[in-house]
Amino acid sequence: MSVPLWFFLFCLGWVGVKLIRPPWWLVLVLLMGGYLLADSLLAPAIDTATK
């Protein structure tokens, strides 16, 4: 069975929010930070580090 990465990350995030109950502002800050970091000059370095 092959599951897309975005679906797996969405399910993992949903379970994490349900179990840990972080404040919503923290969830939004982390999502926005990840989005902005993916469009920064550090994106190629992060890409090579995760592969």
C-alpha positions, 0 to 999 in steps of 0.5 A: 500500500502506497500512501502519499507523504502529504496525507501521512503528514496531515494524519500525523499532525492531526493526531499530534494536535488531538493528543498533545493539545498545543495552542492554535497560535503555536500550530499556525506559527509552525505552519507559517514558519515552515512555509516561509522557510521552504521559500528562503535561501536555506531551502536547498540546504534543507533539501539536501540534509533531508535526503 
